[in-house]
Amino acid sequence: MSDTALWTALADPHRRAIVALLLERPRPVGEIVEACGLSQPSTSKHLKVLREAGLVRVRQDAQRRVYALDPAPIAALDAWLAPYRRLWNSSLDALGRRLDETDATPDDT
């Protein structure tokens, strides 16, 4: 899995929707097709990109192919985002303090 493949896979809104579905539980292709409202060939192409990026695993269950998230790339992405999250959190904390100060100021009207 390359970082570029991971970012490319997650750049598409349909693939992000598939990842969100698989976050709930593993699903067969037919369920993913139905939930996403895409054609079966289109869904299969998106699943191939996700699989090649290492985001999903597939297993054969009789005649069905069942897809599940692979948590390792998501964990790596989370680790990469951690410093930015701290930046966002401190900015949001400062905004919250400012809003609290504004709420505490009586109206002059």
All heavy atoms as an XYZ file, in Angstrom:
852
protein
N       0.843     -1.171      0.000
C       0.000      0.000      0.000
C       0.889      1.235      0.000
O       1.772      1.361      0.815
C      -0.902     -0.018      1.233
C      -1.470      1.335      1.560
S      -2.133      1.524      3.226
C      -0.696      1.399      4.230
N       0.615      2.152     -0.893
C       1.348      3.414     -0.891
C       0.447      4.516     -0.347
O      -0.780      4.421     -0.389
C       1.797      3.764     -2.311
O       0.709      4.229     -3.079
N       1.087      5.558      0.181
C       0.313      6.694      0.680
C      -0.516      7.311     -0.432
O      -1.649      7.720     -0.215
C       1.245      7.747      1.283
C       1.849      7.300      2.600
O       1.341      6.332      3.190
O       2.833      7.923      3.025
N       0.064      7.372     -1.634
C      -0.653      7.943     -2.772
C      -1.891      7.132     -3.093
O      -2.966      7.696     -3.329
C       0.277      8.016     -4.012
O       1.427      8.778     -3.670
C      -0.432      8.634     -5.189
N      -1.780      5.816     -3.075
C      -2.939      4.956     -3.349
C      -4.023      5.158     -2.292
O      -5.212      5.192     -2.619
C      -2.513      3.495     -3.415
N      -3.606      5.319     -1.047
C      -4.576      5.530      0.036
C      -5.333      6.837     -0.170
O      -6.562      6.868     -0.118
C      -3.842      5.537      1.379
C      -4.688      5.779      2.619
C      -5.660      4.639      2.836
C      -3.791      5.950      3.825
N      -4.599      7.931     -0.419
C      -5.241      9.233     -0.622
C      -6.116      9.229     -1.874
O      -7.213      9.785     -1.867
C      -4.196     10.348     -0.711
C      -3.555     10.641      0.602
C      -2.285     10.329      0.983
C      -4.154     11.282      1.730
N      -2.064     10.740      2.268
C      -3.182     11.329      2.755
C      -5.410     11.818      1.975
C      -3.437     11.899      3.995
C      -5.659     12.385      3.223
C      -4.685     12.421      4.212
N      -5.636      8.598     -2.935
C      -6.411      8.517     -4.169
C      -7.703      7.742     -3.936
O      -8.777      8.147     -4.396
C      -5.583      7.854     -5.293
O      -4.413      8.646     -5.514
C      -6.375      7.736     -6.580
N      -7.601      6.645     -3.205
C      -8.792      5.832     -2.931
C      -9.815      6.624     -2.122
O     -11.015      6.555     -2.398
C      -8.394      4.562     -2.187
N      -9.357      7.384     -1.157
C     -10.274      8.124     -0.297
C     -10.756      9.441     -0.904
O     -11.668     10.068     -0.368
C      -9.624      8.383      1.065
C      -9.402      7.122      1.903
C      -8.595      7.450      3.142
C     -10.716      6.461      2.254
N     -10.171      9.841     -2.015
C     -10.560     11.101     -2.654
C     -11.943     11.026     -3.289
O     -12.624     12.036     -3.425
C      -9.529     11.499     -3.706
N     -12.377      9.839     -3.651
C     -13.656      9.678     -4.338
C     -14.803      9.537     -3.334
O     -14.735      8.704     -2.418
C     -13.593      8.439     -5.225
C     -14.843      8.279     -6.039
O     -15.823      7.702     -5.511
O     -14.861      8.732     -7.194
N     -15.872     10.316     -3.497
C     -16.988     10.241     -2.534
C     -17.690      8.883     -2.513
O     -18.187      8.460     -1.461
C     -17.938     11.351     -2.974
C     -17.521     11.736     -4.344
C     -16.083     11.348     -4.499
N     -17.737      8.190     -3.642
C     -18.369      6.860     -3.650
C     -17.545      5.881     -2.820
O     -18.103      5.060     -2.079
C     -18.523      6.332     -5.077
C     -19.475      7.119     -5.907
N     -20.815      7.225     -5.623
C     -19.277      7.876     -7.020
C     -21.411      7.987     -6.519
N     -20.489      8.404     -7.368
N     -16.227      5.971     -2.930
C     -15.386      5.068     -2.152
C     -15.452      5.408     -0.664
O     -15.453      4.506      0.177
C     -13.955      5.093     -2.692
C     -13.865      4.444     -4.070
C     -12.456      4.180     -4.506
N     -11.743      5.360     -4.927
C     -11.678      5.816     -6.177
N     -12.308      5.176     -7.153
N     -10.977      6.890     -6.460
N     -15.556      6.693     -0.332
C     -15.727      7.051      1.076
C     -17.059      6.514      1.605
O     -17.144      6.071      2.752
C     -15.636      8.568      1.268
C     -14.218      9.106      1.093
C     -14.072     10.529      1.601
N     -15.042     11.461      1.048
C     -14.871     12.161     -0.069
N     -13.754     12.035     -0.783
N     -15.807     12.996     -0.491
N     -18.091      6.528      0.779
C     -19.392      5.977      1.183
C     -19.273      4.467      1.427
O     -19.853      3.942      2.381
C     -20.455      6.278      0.126
N     -18.519      3.795      0.588
C     -18.314      2.347      0.768
C     -17.556      2.095      2.068
O     -17.917      1.202      2.847
C     -17.586      1.738     -0.445
C     -18.498      1.777     -1.680
C     -17.120      0.313     -0.148
C     -17.810      1.434     -2.992
N     -16.525      2.878      2.328
C     -15.763      2.728      3.574
C     -16.683      2.951      4.772
O     -16.631      2.203      5.755
C     -14.550      3.693      3.593
C     -13.938      3.782      4.985
C     -13.503      3.252      2.571
N     -17.549      3.947      4.696
C     -18.487      4.216      5.791
C     -19.427      3.029      6.011
O     -19.719      2.666      7.158
C     -19.284      5.484      5.508
N     -19.893      2.421      4.931
C     -20.753      1.230      5.059
C     -20.005      0.087      5.735
O     -20.540     -0.595      6.607
C     -21.212      0.754      3.679
C     -22.361      1.483      3.030
C     -22.532      1.012      1.592
C     -23.640      1.241      3.813
N     -18.764     -0.105      5.309
C     -17.978     -1.218      5.855
C     -17.529     -0.954      7.283
O     -17.149     -1.889      7.986
C     -16.780     -1.511      4.942
C     -17.154     -1.993      3.538
C     -15.913     -2.179      2.687
C     -17.977     -3.274      3.599
N     -17.587      0.290      7.704
C     -17.273      0.603      9.093
C     -18.304     -0.053     10.018
O     -17.969     -0.490     11.121
C     -17.264      2.121      9.295
C     -16.935      2.627     10.689
C     -15.537      2.181     11.109
C     -17.034      4.138     10.720
N     -19.538     -0.136      9.551
C     -20.603     -0.761     10.346
C     -20.380     -2.258     10.505
O     -20.518     -2.801     11.584
C     -21.959     -0.515      9.699
C     -22.357      0.944      9.645
C     -23.596      1.176      8.796
O     -24.203      0.183      8.304
O     -23.960      2.344      8.626
N     -20.040     -2.917      9.377
C     -19.839     -4.377      9.386
C     -19.408     -4.820      7.991
O     -19.618     -4.101      7.017
C     -21.107     -5.106      9.787
C     -22.271     -4.901      8.840
C     -23.515     -5.664      9.322
N     -24.687     -5.241      8.626
C     -25.018     -5.588      7.374
N     -24.224     -6.378      6.681
N     -26.134     -5.153      6.818
N     -18.801     -6.004      7.884
C     -18.487     -6.546      6.555
C     -19.779     -6.749      5.764
O     -20.838     -7.024      6.338
C     -17.820     -7.891      6.864
C     -17.294     -7.736      8.252
C     -18.292     -6.851      8.962
N     -19.671     -6.586      4.448
C     -20.857     -6.699      3.592
C     -20.511     -7.401      2.279
O     -19.446     -7.186      1.720
C     -21.410     -5.325      3.250
C     -21.914     -4.553      4.443
C     -22.335     -3.151      4.031
N     -22.697     -2.345      5.177
C     -23.928     -2.180      5.608
N     -24.935     -2.766      5.010
N     -24.175     -1.417      6.654
N     -21.473     -8.168      1.767
C     -21.288     -8.734      0.424
C     -21.468     -7.632     -0.624
O     -22.100     -6.596     -0.369
C     -22.387     -9.797      0.318
C     -23.394     -9.420      1.345
C     -22.689     -8.649      2.409
N     -20.938     -7.870     -1.792
C     -20.986     -6.882     -2.868
C     -22.415     -6.434     -3.154
O     -22.673     -5.237     -3.333
C     -20.338     -7.438     -4.161
C     -20.489     -6.462     -5.306
C     -18.871     -7.744     -3.935
N     -23.356     -7.360     -3.165
C     -24.743     -7.018     -3.474
C     -25.311     -5.972     -2.527
O     -26.033     -5.069     -2.947
N     -24.991     -6.079     -1.247
C     -25.451     -5.084     -0.275
C     -24.814     -3.723     -0.529
O     -25.461     -2.690     -0.379
C     -25.112     -5.521      1.153
C     -26.104     -6.457      1.767
C     -25.787     -6.699      3.239
O     -25.313     -5.765      3.925
O     -26.013     -7.829      3.684
N     -23.550     -3.737     -0.902
C     -22.845     -2.477     -1.174
C     -23.448     -1.810     -2.401
O     -23.692     -0.602     -2.402
C     -21.328     -2.723     -1.341
C     -20.742     -3.290     -0.038
C     -20.608     -1.438     -1.740
C     -19.333     -3.826     -0.167
N     -23.729     -2.601     -3.426
C     -24.366     -2.078     -4.646
C     -25.688     -1.415     -4.293
O     -25.964     -0.279     -4.687
C     -24.582     -3.208     -5.687
C     -25.492     -2.768     -6.799
C     -23.245     -3.688     -6.233
N     -26.508     -2.127     -3.539
C     -27.833     -1.617     -3.179
C     -27.743     -0.351     -2.321
O     -28.444      0.631     -2.568
C     -28.608     -2.700     -2.427
C     -30.039     -2.319     -2.135
C     -30.790     -3.460     -1.465
O     -30.639     -4.621     -1.892
O     -31.519     -3.165     -0.501
N     -26.869     -0.361     -1.338
C     -26.762      0.777     -0.417
C     -26.198      2.024     -1.106
O     -26.601      3.140     -0.787
C     -25.887      0.401      0.775
N     -25.292      1.831     -2.046
C     -24.651      2.977     -2.713
C     -25.423      3.462     -3.935
O     -25.182      4.573     -4.409
C     -23.224      2.624     -3.110
S     -22.138      2.452     -1.693
N     -26.296      2.625     -4.449
C     -27.064      3.020     -5.623
C     -26.240      3.079     -6.891
O     -26.594      3.779     -7.845
N     -25.133      2.356     -6.924
C     -24.284      2.293     -8.113
C     -24.535      0.978     -8.840
O     -25.109      0.054     -8.276
C     -22.811      2.364     -7.707
C     -22.363      3.617     -6.952
C     -20.947      3.433     -6.426
C     -22.444      4.834     -7.861
N     -24.077      0.912    -10.067
C     -24.170     -0.361    -10.785
C     -23.175     -1.345    -10.185
O     -22.214     -0.951     -9.514
C     -23.865     -0.157    -12.271
O     -22.494      0.165    -12.446
N     -23.398     -2.625    -10.442
C     -22.487     -3.641     -9.920
C     -21.088     -3.457    -10.501
O     -20.102     -3.499     -9.749
C     -23.046     -5.038    -10.189
C     -22.363     -6.146     -9.402
C     -21.018     -6.560     -9.986
O     -20.837     -6.550    -11.201
N     -20.097     -6.916     -9.121
N     -20.932     -3.228    -11.824
C     -19.574     -3.024    -12.354
C     -18.874     -1.800    -11.750
O     -17.682     -1.849    -11.442
C     -19.793     -2.854    -13.856
C     -21.088     -3.539    -14.138
C     -21.919     -3.311    -12.908
N     -19.609     -0.716    -11.569
C     -19.024      0.482    -10.978
C     -18.599      0.224     -9.535
O     -17.501      0.620     -9.110
C     -20.022      1.634    -11.041
O     -19.487      2.792    -10.460
N     -19.452     -0.437     -8.772
C     -19.126     -0.768     -7.386
C     -17.894     -1.661     -7.325
O     -16.999     -1.442     -6.503
C     -20.322     -1.451     -6.698
O     -21.445     -0.569     -6.747
C     -20.009     -1.808     -5.257
N     -17.825     -2.636     -8.215
C     -16.667     -3.535     -8.250
C     -15.381     -2.771     -8.543
O     -14.329     -3.064     -7.966
C     -16.877     -4.641     -9.277
O     -17.891     -5.520     -8.828
N     -15.452     -1.788     -9.435
C     -14.258     -0.979     -9.736
C     -13.818     -0.187     -8.506
O     -12.628     -0.107     -8.209
C     -14.529     -0.039    -10.911
C     -14.598     -0.756    -12.242
C     -14.897      0.213    -13.368
C     -15.085     -0.552    -14.670
N     -15.439      0.339    -15.778
N     -14.785      0.391     -7.792
C     -14.447      1.133     -6.575
C     -13.857      0.197     -5.518
O     -12.883      0.549     -4.844
C     -15.676      1.851     -6.017
C     -16.094      3.040     -6.814
N     -15.280      4.121     -7.040
C     -17.256      3.318     -7.454
C     -15.909      5.023     -7.769
N     -17.123      4.552     -8.039
N     -14.426     -0.980     -5.375
C     -13.905     -1.948     -4.405
C     -12.493     -2.392     -4.775
O     -11.650     -2.592     -3.894
C     -14.842     -3.154     -4.305
C     -16.150     -2.882     -3.565
C     -17.138     -4.017     -3.791
C     -15.898     -2.664     -2.075
N     -12.220     -2.506     -6.059
C     -10.869     -2.879     -6.507
C      -9.863     -1.805     -6.096
O      -8.777     -2.116     -5.599
C     -10.845     -3.082     -8.019
C      -9.476     -3.460     -8.543
C      -9.475     -3.631    -10.042
C      -8.064     -3.978    -10.515
N      -7.966     -3.992    -11.965
N     -10.220     -0.544     -6.278
C      -9.323      0.557     -5.885
C      -9.089      0.514     -4.375
O      -7.950      0.646     -3.905
C      -9.898      1.925     -6.320
C      -9.090      3.077     -5.740
C      -9.946      2.029     -7.842
N     -10.153      0.320     -3.612
C     -10.020      0.239     -2.157
C      -9.174     -0.956     -1.732
O      -8.354     -0.858     -0.814
C     -11.408      0.163     -1.504
C     -12.258      1.427     -1.607
C     -13.692      1.139     -1.162
C     -11.648      2.562     -0.797
N      -9.344     -2.073     -2.414
C      -8.569     -3.283     -2.111
C      -7.093     -3.067     -2.441
O      -6.207     -3.391     -1.642
C      -9.134     -4.478     -2.880
C      -8.590     -5.819     -2.425
C      -9.245     -6.983     -3.140
N      -8.934     -6.975     -4.560
C      -9.820     -6.736     -5.543
N     -11.085     -6.513     -5.271
N      -9.450     -6.734     -6.807
N      -6.812     -2.479     -3.599
C      -5.426     -2.242     -3.997
C      -4.737     -1.225     -3.095
O      -3.520     -1.271     -2.927
C      -5.361     -1.802     -5.461
C      -5.683     -2.931     -6.414
C      -5.765     -2.506     -7.873
O      -5.758     -1.284     -8.158
O      -5.846     -3.407     -8.728
N      -5.517     -0.316     -2.500
C      -4.960      0.663     -1.556
C      -4.775      0.048     -0.171
O      -4.205      0.677      0.714
C      -5.871      1.885     -1.472
N      -5.269     -1.183      0.017
C      -5.138     -1.861      1.294
C      -6.212     -1.509      2.302
O      -6.132     -1.906      3.461
N      -7.231     -0.773      1.872
C      -8.278     -0.333      2.796
C      -9.311     -1.411      3.098
O      -9.950     -1.369      4.146
C      -8.981      0.905      2.243
C      -8.158      2.185      2.343
C      -8.711      3.245      1.415
C      -8.153      2.669      3.783
N      -9.510     -2.324      2.175
C     -10.491     -3.390      2.390
C      -9.867     -4.746      2.087
O      -8.912     -4.859      1.322
C     -11.778     -3.205      1.542
C     -12.479     -1.910      1.875
C     -11.492     -3.291      0.069
N     -10.443     -5.754      2.733
C     -10.090     -7.153      2.466
C     -11.331     -7.825      1.903
O     -12.450     -7.401      2.185
C      -9.704     -7.863      3.764
C      -8.501     -7.293      4.458
C      -8.189     -8.100      5.715
N      -9.323     -8.092      6.643
C      -9.305     -7.529      7.825
N      -8.245     -6.926      8.257
N     -10.369     -7.576      8.606
N     -11.119     -8.873      1.160
C     -12.250     -9.617      0.606
C     -12.066    -11.094      0.940
O     -10.949    -11.605      0.975
C     -12.379     -9.397     -0.916
C     -11.154     -9.898     -1.654
C     -13.646    -10.024     -1.466
N     -13.177    -11.739      1.234
C     -13.150    -13.190      1.446
C     -14.309    -13.804      0.683
O     -15.348    -13.174      0.488
C     -13.194    -13.544      2.927
C     -14.493    -13.233      3.609
C     -14.508    -13.703      5.063
N     -15.623    -13.158      5.789
C     -16.873    -13.615      5.730
N     -17.163    -14.657      4.971
N     -17.830    -13.040      6.432
N     -14.101    -15.006      0.261
C     -15.137    -15.750     -0.457
C     -16.007    -16.469      0.563
O     -15.505    -17.115      1.475
C     -14.474    -16.758     -1.399
C     -15.378    -17.287     -2.471
C     -15.657    -16.254     -3.555
O     -14.837    -15.401     -3.854
N     -16.826    -16.348     -4.148
N     -17.328    -16.310      0.440
C     -18.284    -16.994      1.302
C     -19.286    -17.662      0.376
O     -20.244    -17.022     -0.065
C     -18.963    -15.989      2.239
C     -19.983    -16.638      3.162
O     -19.838    -17.847      3.458
O     -20.924    -15.941      3.584
N     -19.037    -18.941      0.068
C     -19.825    -19.674     -0.932
C     -19.732    -18.916     -2.253
O     -18.647    -18.744     -2.780
C     -21.246    -19.879     -0.462
N     -20.854    -18.425     -2.762
C     -20.847    -17.715     -4.049
C     -20.665    -16.203     -3.889
O     -20.636    -15.485     -4.872
C     -22.168    -17.988     -4.795
C     -22.393    -19.453     -5.119
C     -21.295    -19.992     -6.029
O     -20.832    -19.326     -6.940
N     -20.874    -21.225     -5.751
N     -20.567    -15.734     -2.655
C     -20.490    -14.285     -2.422
C     -19.069    -13.855     -2.075
O     -18.313    -14.594     -1.455
C     -21.402    -13.880     -1.261
C     -22.834    -14.261     -1.441
C     -23.726    -13.840     -0.307
N     -23.153    -14.035      1.022
C     -23.604    -13.467      2.117
N     -24.644    -12.665      2.064
N     -23.047    -13.694      3.287
N     -18.757    -12.629     -2.442
C     -17.516    -11.989     -2.017
C     -17.901    -10.972     -0.944
O     -18.704    -10.084     -1.184
C     -16.825    -11.318     -3.196
C     -16.349    -12.325     -4.247
C     -15.815    -11.663     -5.502
N     -14.651    -10.841     -5.283
C     -13.379    -11.273     -5.304
N     -13.139    -12.555     -5.537
N     -12.378    -10.453     -5.106
N     -17.336    -11.149      0.244
C     -17.663    -10.291      1.373
C     -16.473     -9.374      1.648
O     -15.338     -9.836      1.798
C     -18.003    -11.122      2.630
C     -18.310    -10.228      3.809
C     -19.184    -12.051      2.331
N     -16.755     -8.077      1.706
C     -15.718     -7.073      1.924
C     -15.772     -6.567      3.360
O     -16.842     -6.404      3.939
C     -15.899     -5.903      0.958
C     -15.439     -6.235     -0.436
C     -16.260     -6.922     -1.313
C     -14.162     -5.890     -0.853
C     -15.827     -7.250     -2.585
C     -13.722     -6.222     -2.124
C     -14.551     -6.897     -2.985
O     -14.114     -7.230     -4.236
N     -14.582     -6.306      3.910
C     -14.452     -5.764      5.265
C     -13.328     -4.736      5.258
O     -12.408     -4.812      4.435
C     -14.128     -6.880      6.252
N     -13.416     -3.784      6.169
C     -12.346     -2.800      6.315
C     -11.104     -3.461      6.880
O     -11.195     -4.357      7.723
C     -12.757     -1.684      7.273
C     -13.622     -0.575      6.733
C     -13.876      0.462      7.830
C     -13.004      0.094      5.530
N      -9.960     -3.007      6.432
C      -8.693     -3.374      7.054
C      -8.293     -2.181      7.906
O      -8.053     -1.096      7.367
C      -7.636     -3.656      5.992
C      -6.342     -4.167      6.592
O      -6.105     -3.928      7.795
O      -5.565     -4.797      5.861
N      -8.258     -2.317      9.220
C      -8.024     -1.158     10.077
C      -6.610     -0.578     10.021
O      -6.406      0.575     10.383
C      -8.344     -1.673     11.480
C      -8.207     -3.145     11.387
C      -8.524     -3.532      9.968
N      -5.623     -1.324      9.543
C      -4.235     -0.853      9.575
C      -4.027      0.457      8.801
O      -3.433      1.390      9.343
C      -3.298     -1.940      9.071
N      -4.502      0.582      7.551
C      -4.297      1.849      6.849
C      -5.042      3.016      7.501
O      -4.545      4.146      7.494
C      -4.842      1.593      5.443
C      -4.851      0.124      5.290
C      -5.076     -0.428      6.664
N      -6.204      2.740      8.075
C      -6.959      3.788      8.756
C      -6.185      4.244      9.995
O      -6.109      5.446     10.287
C      -8.373      3.295      9.145
C      -9.142      2.818      7.906
C      -9.136      4.369      9.906
C      -9.492      3.878      6.913
N      -5.575      3.312     10.708
C      -4.763      3.656     11.878
C      -3.557      4.493     11.463
O      -3.206      5.465     12.147
C      -4.318      2.390     12.612
N      -2.929      4.145     10.345
C      -1.793      4.927      9.854
C      -2.229      6.336      9.478
O      -1.534      7.319      9.766
C      -1.155      4.224      8.659
N      -3.377      6.454      8.841
C      -3.921      7.762      8.485
C      -4.234      8.567      9.743
O      -3.925      9.762      9.825
C      -5.177      7.586      7.626
C      -5.884      8.847      7.173
C      -4.975      9.699      6.295
C      -7.151      8.476      6.404
N      -4.813      7.927     10.744
C      -5.120      8.587     12.009
C      -3.841      9.101     12.672
O      -3.806     10.234     13.170
C      -5.865      7.629     12.933
C      -6.258      8.284     14.234
O      -6.987      9.300     14.191
O      -5.829      7.790     15.289
N      -2.785      8.293     12.649
C      -1.510      8.712     13.238
C      -0.938      9.911     12.486
O      -0.401     10.836     13.094
C      -0.524      7.550     13.237
N      -1.072      9.905     11.181
C      -0.573     11.022     10.377
C      -1.353     12.299     10.683
O      -0.794     13.389     10.712
C      -0.663     10.678      8.886
C      -0.031     11.708      8.020
C       1.279     11.786      7.655
C      -0.684     12.824      7.392
N       1.470     12.884      6.849
C       0.290     13.542      6.673
C      -1.995     13.287      7.383
C      -0.009     14.684      5.948
C      -2.287     14.436      6.661
C      -1.308     15.113      5.950
N      -2.647     12.174     10.914
C      -3.498     13.338     11.184
C      -3.386     13.861     12.621
O      -3.825     14.979     12.900
C      -4.962     12.985     10.905
C      -5.339     12.860      9.433
C      -6.734     12.269      9.304
C      -5.253     14.199      8.731
N      -2.799     13.095     13.536
C      -2.764     13.459     14.957
C      -2.221     14.863     15.216
O      -2.843     15.623     15.966
C      -1.982     12.418     15.751
N      -1.100     15.275     14.631
C      -0.611     16.625     14.912
C      -1.583     17.707     14.438
O      -1.721     18.743     15.077
C       0.716     16.730     14.158
C       1.036     15.377     13.677
C      -0.179     14.534     13.783
N      -2.256     17.448     13.343
C      -3.224     18.414     12.829
C      -4.455     18.474     13.724
O      -5.044     19.532     13.921
C      -3.614     18.067     11.392
C      -2.416     18.068     10.485
C      -1.750     16.886     10.171
C      -1.908     19.255      9.973
C      -0.629     16.890      9.360
C      -0.790     19.274      9.160
C      -0.154     18.085      8.862
O       0.965     18.090      8.068
N      -4.839     17.329     14.255
C      -5.990     17.279     15.150
C      -5.716     18.121     16.395
O      -6.588     18.840     16.873
C      -6.283     15.823     15.532
C      -7.606     15.621     16.213
C      -7.940     14.146     16.455
N      -7.976     13.390     15.215
C      -7.057     12.486     14.850
N      -6.039     12.208     15.625
N      -7.155     11.841     13.711
N      -4.479     18.043     16.912
C      -4.129     18.870     18.073
C      -4.253     20.353     17.723
O      -4.743     21.147     18.520
C      -2.709     18.544     18.547
C      -2.627     17.227     19.306
C      -1.294     17.060     20.012
N      -0.161     16.989     19.112
C       0.291     15.871     18.545
N      -0.301     14.730     18.795
N       1.328     15.894     17.748
N      -3.835     20.720     16.519
C      -3.952     22.108     16.067
C      -5.422     22.520     16.003
O      -5.800     23.579     16.489
C      -3.288     22.277     14.698
C      -3.468     23.615     14.002
C      -2.734     24.710     14.765
C      -2.965     23.546     12.579
N      -6.247     21.663     15.393
C      -7.674     21.966     15.281
C      -8.304     22.067     16.658
O      -9.093     22.961     16.922
C      -8.406     20.902     14.470
C      -7.954     20.766     13.058
C      -7.518     21.752     12.232
C      -7.881     19.565     12.304
N      -7.177     21.228     11.014
C      -7.391     19.889     11.025
C      -8.178     18.234     12.578
C      -7.196     18.945     10.030
C      -7.996     17.296     11.585
C      -7.505     17.650     10.333
N      -7.962     21.123     17.550
C      -8.555     21.124     18.889
C      -8.202     22.391     19.650
O      -9.058     22.969     20.318
C      -8.140     19.880     19.669
C      -8.835     18.632     19.182
O      -9.848     18.692     18.499
N      -8.282     17.476     19.516
N      -6.942     22.835     19.562
C      -6.573     24.059     20.285
C      -7.295     25.263     19.692
O      -7.728     26.157     20.417
C      -5.060     24.268     20.303
O      -4.571     24.489     18.999
N      -7.464     25.285     18.380
C      -8.206     26.381     17.750
C      -9.672     26.350     18.160
O     -10.272     27.392     18.437
C      -8.103     26.295     16.227
O      -6.771     26.473     15.813
N     -10.256     25.166     18.212
C     -11.653     25.044     18.626
C     -11.823     25.399     20.101
O     -12.816     26.018     20.482
C     -12.175     23.633     18.344
C     -12.370     23.300     16.862
C     -12.725     21.821     16.703
C     -13.433     24.177     16.238
N     -10.834     25.024     20.926
C     -10.892     25.402     22.339
C     -10.859     26.918     22.488
O     -11.617     27.492     23.285
C      -9.731     24.780     23.119
C      -9.873     23.278     23.299
O     -10.990     22.754     23.083
O      -8.858     22.625     23.636
N      -9.995     27.592     21.718
C      -9.909     29.047     21.778
C     -11.222     29.680     21.326
O     -11.707     30.644     21.926
C      -8.745     29.544     20.912
N     -11.814     29.125     20.276
C     -13.109     29.627     19.807
C     -14.170     29.443     20.886
O     -14.976     30.339     21.146
C     -13.528     28.916     18.516
C     -14.910     29.259     17.977
C     -15.014     30.748     17.628
C     -15.234     28.396     16.764
N     -14.175     28.283     21.526
C     -15.136     28.019     22.595
C     -14.990     29.005     23.743
O     -15.995     29.514     24.264
N     -13.736     29.295     24.122
C     -13.515     30.280     25.196
C     -14.023     31.652     24.770
O     -14.663     32.347     25.553
C     -12.027     30.346     25.548
C     -11.530     29.158     26.366
C     -10.138     29.364     26.907
N      -9.141     29.571     25.856
C      -8.519     28.594     25.191
N      -8.796     27.330     25.468
N      -7.625     28.878     24.279
N     -13.775     32.026     23.531
C     -14.231     33.336     23.032
C     -15.757     33.408     23.018
O     -16.344     34.411     23.412
C     -13.664     33.580     21.627
C     -14.106     34.858     21.002
C     -13.502     36.055     21.746
N     -13.930     37.269     21.092
C     -14.507     38.285     21.726
N     -14.678     38.246     23.023
N     -14.880     39.342     21.067
N     -16.399     32.342     22.590
C     -17.860     32.319     22.581
C     -18.419     32.372     23.995
O     -19.429     33.034     24.245
C     -18.375     31.088     21.837
C     -18.117     31.080     20.327
C     -18.512     29.730     19.730
C     -18.842     32.210     19.635
N     -17.762     31.685     24.926
C     -18.193     31.739     26.333
C     -18.087     33.161     26.869
O     -18.969     33.624     27.598
C     -17.359     30.797     27.198
C     -17.683     29.332     26.945
O     -18.738     29.045     26.330
O     -16.873     28.474     27.354
N     -17.007     33.855     26.511
C     -16.840     35.246     26.947
C     -17.933     36.124     26.359
O     -18.474     36.995     27.043
C     -15.473     35.784     26.525
C     -14.311     35.156     27.246
C     -12.975     35.506     26.612
O     -12.940     36.324     25.653
O     -11.961     34.944     27.054
N     -18.274     35.899     25.097
C     -19.302     36.682     24.420
C     -20.659     36.441     25.067
O     -21.423     37.378     25.284
C     -19.358     36.321     22.921
O     -18.063     36.533     22.355
C     -20.370     37.162     22.188
N     -20.946     35.188     25.423
C     -22.215     34.853     26.076
C     -22.330     35.508     27.450
O     -23.411     35.867     27.891
C     -22.379     33.345     26.216
C     -22.654     32.647     24.897
O     -23.001     33.361     23.911
O     -22.517     31.418     24.825
N     -21.194     35.673     28.128
C     -21.207     36.232     29.472
C     -21.351     37.764     29.463
O     -21.670     38.361     30.473
C     -19.928     35.846     30.208
N     -21.128     38.401     28.309
C     -21.219     39.857     28.205
C     -22.679     40.261     28.066
O     -23.381     39.772     27.196
C     -20.425     40.369     26.974
O     -19.092     39.879     27.073
C     -20.429     41.871     26.909
N     -23.180     41.161     28.945
C     -24.590     41.558     28.839
C     -24.837     42.390     27.569
O     -23.951     43.068     27.082
C     -24.813     42.412     30.098
C     -23.462     42.803     30.580
C     -22.480     41.812     30.045
N     -26.058     42.279     27.070
C     -26.449     43.062     25.900
C     -26.532     44.534     26.269
O     -27.005     44.886     27.353
C     -27.816     42.631     25.360
C     -27.712     41.419     24.451
O     -26.600     41.115     24.008
O     -28.764     40.809     24.186
N     -26.102     45.391     25.352
C     -26.194     46.834     25.564
C     -27.512     47.388     25.036
O     -27.749     48.565     25.134
C     -25.021     47.545     24.870
C     -23.684     47.264     25.570
O     -23.711     46.957     26.784
O     -22.643     47.335     24.908
N     -28.326     46.555     24.463
C     -29.578     47.046     23.884
C     -30.679     47.148     24.872
O     -30.704     46.684     25.944
C     -30.050     46.135     22.730
O     -30.106     44.797     23.204
C     -29.152     46.285     21.546
